[in-house]
Amino acid sequence: MKEIELKTVIQECQMDELSAEDRQLVEQAIEATRRSYAPYSHFRVGAAVRLGNGEIVIGCNQENAAYPSGLCAERTALFAAGALYPDVPVKVLAVAARGTDGEMTEEPTGPCGSCRQVIIESETRAKHPIRILLYGRRCVYIIDGIRQLMPLTFSEF
């Protein structure tokens, strides 16, 4: 039997260490948390994507009493970007969250499994990785593509 070791590389930095463009995108994700509809979990998530043409598209989680009918912030942002700019690739995705206390989370919040699969599909469609910025008050994680979080992907890219 052979053992295979997988390695994940995540950079950790402070907001003031980000480029002006990345800071702006994270700030848009933070602002998007205010637009969240989360009457059940009270966990408000915002996302912002920067496209290849420089446009920024935001999304936020939208809950529903029939839980499977809701949608996460990452997917609302990615799907809106695809609807508005179908031929423009997503370059960067930023995610921020407010806990049930209404405050921004201390630690960065990562995408759920369904969102990770949608990010994989977005990368596959564009044929390049999407840089991911996960915001927390303590730090920001920088991830060079979803395969760092989900290395054994279901895709052809």
C-alpha positions in Angstrom: 0.0 0.0 0.0 1.2 3.5 -0.8 0.5 6.6 1.2 -0.1 9.9 -0.5 0.3 13.1 1.4 -1.6 16.2 0.3 -0.4 19.6 1.2 -2.5 22.8 1.5 -0.8 26.2 1.3 -2.7 29.1 2.8 -1.1 32.5 3.4 -2.1 34.5 6.4 -1.9 38.3 6.5 -3.4 41.4 8.0 -5.8 43.7 6.0 -3.2 46.4 5.7 -0.8 43.9 4.0 -3.3 43.4 1.2 -3.1 45.3 -2.1 -5.5 48.2 -2.4 -7.5 46.1 -4.9 -7.7 43.1 -2.5 -8.7 45.4 0.4 -11.4 46.9 -1.7 -12.8 43.5 -2.5 -12.7 42.3 1.1 -14.5 45.6 2.2 -17.2 44.9 -0.5 -17.6 41.4 1.0 -17.9 42.9 4.5 -20.5 45.4 3.3 -22.4 42.5 1.6 -22.9 40.9 5.0 -25.3 43.7 5.8 -27.6 42.7 2.9 -27.8 39.1 4.0 -31.2 37.5 4.7 -30.5 35.2 7.6 -33.5 35.1 10.0 -32.9 31.4 10.9 -29.2 31.0 11.5 -28.4 34.7 12.1 -25.0 34.0 10.5 -24.6 36.6 7.8 -22.1 36.0 5.0 -21.1 38.3 2.2 -19.0 37.6 -0.9 -17.5 39.8 -3.6 -15.9 38.7 -6.9 -13.5 40.6 -9.1 -13.9 39.7 -12.7 -11.3 39.8 -15.5 -12.7 43.1 -16.7 -12.3 44.7 -13.3 -16.0 44.6 -12.4 -17.0 43.6 -8.9 -20.1 41.6 -8.2 -21.4 40.9 -4.7 -23.5 38.3 -3.1 -24.9 37.4 0.3 -26.5 34.4 1.9 -30.3 34.2 1.4 -32.1 31.8 3.8 -35.5 30.2 3.4 -37.7 28.4 5.9 -37.3 25.4 3.6 -33.6 25.2 4.3 -32.4 23.6 1.0 -34.0 26.5 -0.9 -31.6 29.1 0.5 -28.3 30.0 -1.1 -24.8 30.9 0.2 -23.1 34.2 -0.4 -20.3 32.7 -2.6 -22.8 31.0 -4.9 -25.0 34.1 -5.2 -22.0 36.2 -6.2 -20.6 33.6 -8.6 -24.0 33.0 -10.2 -24.8 36.7 -10.5 -21.4 37.2 -12.1 -22.1 34.4 -14.6 -25.5 35.9 -15.4 -24.3 39.4 -15.8 -20.9 38.7 -17.5 -21.1 35.1 -18.9 -17.9 35.3 -20.8 -15.7 37.1 -18.2 -13.7 34.9 -15.8 -13.7 35.4 -12.1 -10.2 36.3 -10.9 -10.7 36.8 -7.1 -13.3 35.8 -4.6 -13.5 37.5 -1.1 -15.7 36.1 1.7 -16.6 37.7 5.1 -19.1 36.7 7.8 -20.9 38.1 10.8 -21.5 35.7 13.7 -24.8 35.3 15.5 -23.8 38.2 17.7 -23.8 40.5 14.7 -20.0 41.1 14.8 -17.5 40.1 12.1 -16.1 36.7 12.8 -12.7 36.6 14.6 -11.4 33.8 12.3 -11.9 33.6 8.5 -14.9 31.6 7.4 -14.4 29.1 4.5 -16.8 28.1 1.8 -19.1 25.1 2.4 -18.7 22.0 0.3 -21.4 23.0 -2.2 -19.8 26.4 -2.7 -16.4 24.7 -3.1 -17.8 22.6 -5.9 -19.3 25.7 -7.6 -15.9 27.4 -7.3 -14.3 24.4 -8.9 -16.8 24.6 -11.8 -16.0 28.4 -12.2 -12.3 27.6 -12.3 -12.9 24.8 -14.8 -15.0 27.1 -17.0 -12.3 29.8 -17.0 -9.4 27.4 -17.2 -7.6 29.1 -14.3 -7.6 29.2 -10.5 -9.6 31.8 -8.6 -7.7 33.5 -5.8 -9.7 33.3 -2.6 -9.6 35.9 0.3 -11.2 34.8 3.5 -11.6 37.6 6.0 -11.6 37.4 9.8 -10.9 40.2 12.3 -7.8 38.4 13.4 -6.4 37.9 9.9 -7.1 37.3 6.2 -6.3 33.9 4.5 -5.1 34.0 0.9 -5.6 30.8 -1.0 -4.4 30.4 -4.6 -7.3 28.4 -6.0 -9.9 26.1 -4.6 -7.8 23.0 -5.1 -5.8 24.1 -2.1 -9.1 23.5 0.0 -10.4 20.6 -2.1 -7.5 18.9 -3.8 -9.2 15.8 -5.1 -11.8 17.6 -7.3 -14.6 16.3 -9.5 -13.8 18.2 -12.7 -11.8 18.0 -15.9 -9.5 21.0 -15.3 
